[in-house]
């Protein structure tokens, strides 16, 4: 299961240049748009894709910031609010999060439209927890997918 989770780091297919189409299962990496398929070998190198490592792949995908900002990114997650005075968290519950046209749309346990220009302190911790501050409330969303894509559009919002 060496490839699983790579869709949380890479979001541009290096073959067809589509956004958020990378899927993984076991050792397999596949683009759902062009159907190009590769795998991660026993040494951690990517085979049958343009890049054999994530460093070069990330350098390539950073050229597609405008396309990423114009895309739609969705995931499921668990929302919590963090109390910054004592670092405690209060779980709110499951949500669906969608990025579209410079907004985050949260539905499920809460319903809220958040303009990303009004967010601050955006981070990813523990490889899947998206954190940000909006209206003096610290959001933490334990994402299922596309962590780097959410982080990139929120940090590169200007």
N, C-alpha and C positions, 0 to 999 in steps of 0.2 A: 504494500500500500504506500509506495514511495511518492506517488504523484498526488495523492489525495490532499485537498486543501490548497493546491497551487492557484485555483481560481480566486482565492483570497488575496493573492499577491499580484498576479498578472491579469490584465483586463483588455489587452489589444492582441488580436491574433496576428502573428508576424507574417502569415501567408496572405490572408484576404483583407487584413486591416480592420475587420469588424470589431466593435466594442462589446464587452461583456458576453462573449460567446464561448469562452474557454470552460470546458467541463472536465472533471477528473473522476476516475474510478480505479481503485487499485493502483497499478503502476502506469495506467493509460492516461494520456492527455489528448483531448479531442476538441476541435472547434465545431460548434453546432451549426455554423454558417457554411463554411467551405468543406467541412467533414475531414479536414486534414487530421491525421492521428499520429501520435508519437508515444514515447514511453520514457520513464525514468529508469536508467540502468542501475545495477547493483552498486555502482560507485557514486551515484547521485547526479550523473550527467543526463541531460535530456537528449534523446535520440530521435531522428527523423523530423525535427523541427528546425527552423532557421537558426535558433540559438540553442547552445547546449548548456547554458547556465542562466540563472535568474538575474545576475548583474547586468549582462548585456541586454537581456530581454527588457529589464526595467529602463535602461538607458534609451532603448528604442521606443518603448511605450510613452515615455515622458514627452515625446514629440507630438503626441496626440491629445494634449490637454484640452484643446478647443473641442475636438470631437467627443471627448469624455464628458465635458460640461454640457454638450448638446444631446447627450444620450439619456436614457431612462435606466436607473439602477434600482433594483428592488431586492429586499431580503425580509426574512422573518427574524424576530429577535425577542429578547426579554428586556423590558425597560425597568430601570431603577433610577431613583433620584439619590444623589449623594449629598450628605450634610457636610459641608467643608469645615465646620467647627470641630467635629469629632471624627471625621472620616467614616461615618456610618452610612450604610445604604439602606434605602427602603424600596423593596421590590414593588413595582406597580403591576406588572403582568406582561403577557404576550402581546406583541404588536407586529404590524406589518409596516415596514418603512420603505418609502419610495422617494428617490431624488428625481426631480423633473423641473426644468427651467428655473434653476437657482432657488428651489424650495425643497424642503423635506416635508413629506406628508406622512404623518403617523396616524394609524388607525388600529383599533382593537381596544386595548385597555384604556387608551385615551384617544381623542381625535384632535389633532393639532396640525396647522400649517406653519412651518417655520422658515422664514426667509434666511438663507444661509449667510447673507451679508450681515445679519444681526447676531450671528453666533460668534463665539470666541473660544480660545483655548482648546481647539480640536485636537484630539489624540486618539491613538489606538494603543491599548494596553493588553497584555496577555494574549496577543495576536488576534483577538476578536472583539474586544470591548471598545466600542466607539464612544468617546466621551466628548462633551462640549457644553458650553454655558449659553443659555438663552433666557432672557428676562430674569436674570439673577437666580436661575435654577440650573443646577448641574445635572445634566442627563448622562446616563450610562446605559448603552444598549448593547447587549450581548448578541452580536450578529451571527446569523447562520452562514452568510456568503458575502463576497465582494467587499471585504473590509478595506483594501487598498483603494478601490475605486471611490468609495464614500469618503475616505480620508483625503484623497487627492482633490476631489471637487470642492470639499469644504476648506482645505488649506489654500488651494489655488483659486479662490473665489474672485479675485480682483483682476 
